[in-house]
Amino acid sequence: MRSADCDHWVALSDQAAIGQDVSDRDQAWLVQHARACSDCGREAAFYASLRDAVGRPEMLVVPSPAARPIARRSPIRVALFATVALAASVAIVAGVARNRGGRTVTPVTVQAPLPAARLLFASGSARLGAGPAQAGQAVTHGERIGTDDGLACMAIASSMTVCLDAMSAATLALADPRQTIVYLEKGRLLARLDHQPEGRTFLVRTSQAEVQAVGTRFSVGISDDGQTQVRLHEGKVTVRAANHVASDLAAPVQARVGDDIRVAPMPAAASRDDDLLSDLSTLPRTETRTIVRLASIPAGADVSFDNVAMGKTPVSTVLAADAHVRLAMAGYVPVNEWISLAAGATIERSFTLTALAVSAERPDRPARAHRGATSPSPSHLLAMAQALRARGAYDACAQVYRRLWSEFPGSEESKVSMISLGELELGKRNHPVAALEAFSAYLRVGGTLEREARYGRIRALRTVGRDGEADAESATFLRDYPTSIQSATLRRQVHER
């Protein structure tokens, strides 16, 4: 570490020691620097043990000569040392006096705390600190997570999950065991919390607002105009604006926080915007899990596990059950693979995608029919559909998917097209009846994506109002796939109803 950083650490820690205000960001930096710099770390531990000795003299840790604090104390620090040392001495003498008569004080061993947070998932160019983010990495106090074109999720204290959307950045504060703070700099995050113990709080802070929750599911985003958008899906939160105005919210509701707090009902479309992060937030927090790392050549392929979108390669994630993984990229043959897990293992897969033979004609312009023309292949049609979808030409894309199913009903490409068509009709085109037909068509012929088709059919049934059938098929799905990500979503939906 540079001496300037150490001098800055001494100055800031002096301010904190004499009760001057130190920002949360500076407090996080103090801890981070002390962990990285051995000299400052020893000094921090030495003064902390002196302070503890005032009330608990058995906690005093006297360093060896080689490990004693560096000799660069400021006048404030010298005075503080003398004051605290005197108080500690008095406490030690008093402690000795109290323990006369045969009673022995049992020394307490202080151990460094285990990392309180770790990454559950990362995709694309997500970064933790200065390096690439990988599932399983510890997230320490003051570390910054940035996603750029990727996504990321972390587990905190085995009872909290925070997922960041693309183009987002946040810093985690863990210095206070009674309070966890996530500072959202830009973008959007979704938090899922189990009910927190009494006296423990969870906060998300932006430049405009603070959101406090105990046990709930909510998202916080920063809009282009700098205001904070809060969407509450489950439970209750308290929202505070920068001017200290506060409002208690109960789900489902949304609020926009700027100079004031504007609360409004949350429309279905706004709720669906959080579906991807909400699904990711159900990843298992337990230690007995498998880490899966996926890469592709070329990079940037869209990855889904059990039909849940997981961002673009490279992807690393924790999983608790076997899963079907699919990689897709415009102009390349999709890859489907079944991944079997082993608890505690790390599984790495790298896929070289095969380019499709796409004709020179523009995919959004139908080929002219003429005598002797060669019919396009299934892979050609699938590439056309993917290119149209990437450009937002959803109507034309749906037509190509249906053409593929009609002309090549037995091909793997046609089967994949029915799943893709169902998702397109249920989402971007908002045609749930057509989506139901597509998922049902796949199930009639069967294949490796049966789980995805069944889950899609349940969602389509629910959307068209056939709740009785949706309930029955949900019960069967939960029985057949109890540990899948989709099952976690279905259980949450049952709880919300």
C-alpha positions, 0 to 999 in steps of 0.5 A: 500500500502507498504511504498516502493511503496509510496516512489517510487511514490514520486521519480517518480513524482518528476522526472516528475515534474522537466521535467526528462524523465519518461517512458510511463509505469512508467507514467501509474504506477504513475496514477494507484498507485495514484488511489489505495493509498488514501494518494498519490492520495490526494497529486497528486490531491493537486499538480495538482490543484496548477499547474492548479491555475497558469493559472486558479486560480479558479481551486485551490482545498484546501484540508481539514486538514484531507485530506492534502498531507502526510508529506513526501515531498522530497527536490525537492518536497518542492522546487517545492511546493514553486515555484508553490505556489508562481506562483499560488498566483500571478495568484490568485492576478492577477485574483482578480484584473482582476475581480474587477468592479462587475464581478464574477468568477464562480467556476468550479467544477472538477469531476472525469472522467468516465471510458473511456474503458470497456470490451465487451467480454471475454472467457476462462481464460482471465484476467483483472488485477489480476482477471478474465475478465468479459464483462461490467468491466471498464478498467482503465489506466495502467491495463493489459489484458491477454488472455492465452487460451481465447479471449477478446475485449474492447471498448474505448471512444465509438469509438474504439474497440480492440480485443486480440487473445489467448496467448496475453497480452496488457496494456492500457494507457489513461492518455492523453485525446488526445492520446490512447495507447495500449502496446502489450506485446505478441500475437496479437490484432485487432483494429477497429476505427471510424474516430477520431476527429482532434488532437486525436491519437490512437497508438499500441506499441510493443518493435519493432514498433509503429502503428498510426491510425485515422479511420481504421481496422488493426491487430498487432502481435508479431512473435516468433522472436520478430518482429512485423507483421501489417495487414491493412484491412481498411484505413491508418496507419503510422508504425514506427520502433524502429530506427524511420524509418516510412512508411505510409500504405494504405489497403490492405497491410501487413508489417513486422517490425524489424530493418527495415519495409518490406511492401508486399501485403496481401494474402487472407489466411493472411487476413482470419487469422484475421476473428475471431477477426474482427467479434468480433470487431463488438460487440456493444459499446453502453451502452444500451446492454445486458450482457450474461454470459455462463458457462459449466460443464465441462468447455472449451466447444466451444461457438458460437453466430449465428455461430460466434466462441466466444472461450471456456467457460466461456464466457461473452459478450455484445449483442444488439439483440437476438441470437442463442448460441451453445456449443460443446465439443468432446465427449458430446452432443451439446447444442443449445439455443435461447437467448432473450435479455432485454436492460441493463440486465445481463443474466447468463446460466450454461449448464451441458453437457451430455456425448456421449456413444462412443464405445471402437473402435478408432474413426479414425478407421472404425468399421469392418462390420460383421453380426449382428453388431449394427449400430452406433447412430447419437450421436456416429457418431457426437462424432466421427466427433468431435474427428477427427476434434479436431485431424486435421483429416479433410478428415476423419471428412468430411466423417463421417459428410456425413455418418451421413447425409446419414444414419440419415437425420432426426436427429438433429445431422445430421442437425448440421453436415451439418453446421459443414461440410459446415464450414469445407469445406469452411475453412480447406478443401478449397472446397467451392463447397462442402460447398455450397452443405452442406449449401444448404442441410440444408436449404432444410430441415430447422431448428433452424440454418437457419441463420447460413446456409444462411450466410454460403451459401452467403460466399460459393457463393462469394468464387466460384465467383457467386457474383450476387447470393451472392449479392441477398442473402446478401440483403435478409439476411440483411433485415431478420437479420439487427442486427446480427453479420453476418450482420455487417460483410456483410455490411463491405464486401460491403464497402470494395468492 
